[in-house]
Amino acid sequence: MITKIFSHNSLKKLLFFTLIPLLLYSCNGKIPGADARKFPANPEERVKKNIEEGRGFTLNNDLFESGKGGVFEFASANELWRASLDVIDFMPLSSVNYSGGVIITDWYSSNQNSNESIKISIRFLTNEIRSDALKIKVFNRNCEANFMNCKISENNGALTSELKKEILAKASLYKEEDKNKKKNKKK
């Protein structure tokens, strides 16, 4: 019955002209805290007042004063990570995951004997330079001709301990170099 009296467009117009005055009436300037006379014109003073009243927030300036924008640990800043990559840089890498703390090389063999190859896995247990920070596994693969009938075994011998010693020594050197660079920057 109503649809016969009012068309669809006229119903929209009626609704529009009924709601607009109601919306405008609710914006009468009596919103608490909306009086511009009570707030300073200077933006810095407004910010200060809002913070004092608990209506704002501040950022800690310590993050920005150092010029770095905070302290972030990237792979290039981690001495153990850099030293590990430098020690095994002659080997092709299969998987490298800094966030997971793992470096895995691909199978590597020297030109002398292509039937024997090694694979190294380095897992980082901590960023500190100490003997228990790394877990290194070396795998040997011995194959018959044309990589048929291969046998893989884990080697926990001298190569594992030599790799660990060399990585830790190189990481210590990197840490010392970084300290010296920081001292020179401050001067």
N, C-alpha and C positions, 0 to 999 in steps of 0.2 A: 504494500500500500504506500509506504514512504517512497519507494523507488518510483512510483508513478507520479508523485507530486514533485519530487526533486530529481533533477538529472544528476548524473555522477559528477560532472564538473561543478555544478552549483553546490553540491554537498561538500566538495573539497574547499571551495571558496568560503563557505559558511564556517567550516572547521578552522580554516586558516585565520579568518578575521575574529574568531572567538578566542583562539589560543594566543595570538600575538599580544593583545592588551593584557592578558594575564601574565605573560612572561615579562613584559615591560614594566608592569606594576611591581613585580617582585624585585626589580633592579632599582629600588628607590634610594640607594646609597646608604642604607642603614645597616650594611653588613659590618659586623664587629671588626675593628682594626682596619677598616678601609678608608679612614679619614686621612687624606694626604697631608693635612695641616699638622698631624701628630708625628710625622716622619721627617727626618732631615733631608734636605735637597741633595746634599753631597752623598754620592754612592758609597764612599768609604765609611762615612759616619753611619749610614743606613746598615751596612754590613756589620759594623761593630755593634750597633744597637740590637740587631737581630740575633747575633751570637750571644750577647749578654742575656737576652731574654730566652735563649734556648730555641730559637727558630732557625738556626743555621748550622753550618758545620765548617770546620777548617781542615786543611790538609797539613800533615806534619812536614815542616820545612826541612827536616833532617834528610829526607829523601832527595831533595833537590839541591841542597847546599854543596854536596860533594862533587857535583858536576856530572855524576854518572847516572843519576835518575834512579838510584837504588842499587842494591847488591844482587846481582844475578850470576848464577853459576852456569857458564856456557862451557862447551867442550874445550874451547881454546884456553879457558881459565883453569881447567883441571889439569894439574901437572901429571898425575898418573895416566890420565887418558892420552895426553899428548906424547908422553914417554912411551906408552905401549904402542901407539901407532908408528912412532919413529923407529922402535926396535924391530917391528915386523913389517917395515915399509917395503921390503923386497918381495913380500908374498901378496898374491891377489886376495882381496877380501871378499868373503861370501855374504856376510851379514854384519852390519855395524849399527848398534842401537845405543845411543848415549843415554837416553832416558831409562832404558832397561839395564844399562851397565854391562853390555856384552859386545865382544868383538870375536867374530869367527872368521877364520881365513878359509880360503878354498884349498883344495889339495895342491901341494907344491912338490915338485921334484926337480932335482938338479939335472943338468944336461948329461952328467956321467951315467946315471942309472935311472931311466924313465920308468922302470917297473916298481920302484920304491918311491913313495911320496909321504909327506906329513901334512897334518892339518892341526891348527892351533886354535884353542878356544880360551879366551880370557874373560873372566867374570869379575866385576868390581863389587866388592862387598862394602867398601867405604871409600870416601874421598881422601882420607888421611893417608899419608905416606908411611906405611908400616908393613911389616912382612906378612901379616894376615889380611891385608887389604885386597889381595888378588887371589883368585883361584884359577890356576892355569892348568889346562889339560892339553897334552900333545898326543895325537893319534898317528900311528904308523899304518901304512897300507902297502902290503907286498903282493904283487900280482905276477902271474905267469905271463908269458908273451901275449901281446895285444890286449892287456887288461882283462884277461879271463881268469877266473878262479882266484879272486882277490881275498886276502885275509887282512882284517883290520884289528889292531890291538892298541890298547892305551899304553903310553910310555910315561912312566912316572920317574924316570931316571934323571940323569945329569942335565939333559936339555931343559927340562921344566925348571929346575933350580937355577940354571944359568940365565934363562929368560927372566925369571923373577928378580934375580940380582941386578941384571942390566936395566930392567925397567925401573926398579926402585932407585938405583944410582942416578939414572937420567932424570927421574922425577925430582930427586933432591936438588940436582943442579938447576932445573927449571925453577923450582921454588926459591932458591937462592938468587937467581937472576931477577925474578919478579920482585923480591924484596929490595934488591939494589936499585931497580928501576923506580920503585915507589919512593925510596930515599932520595934519589936524584931529582925526582919531580918536585918534592917538597922544598928542596934547596933552591 
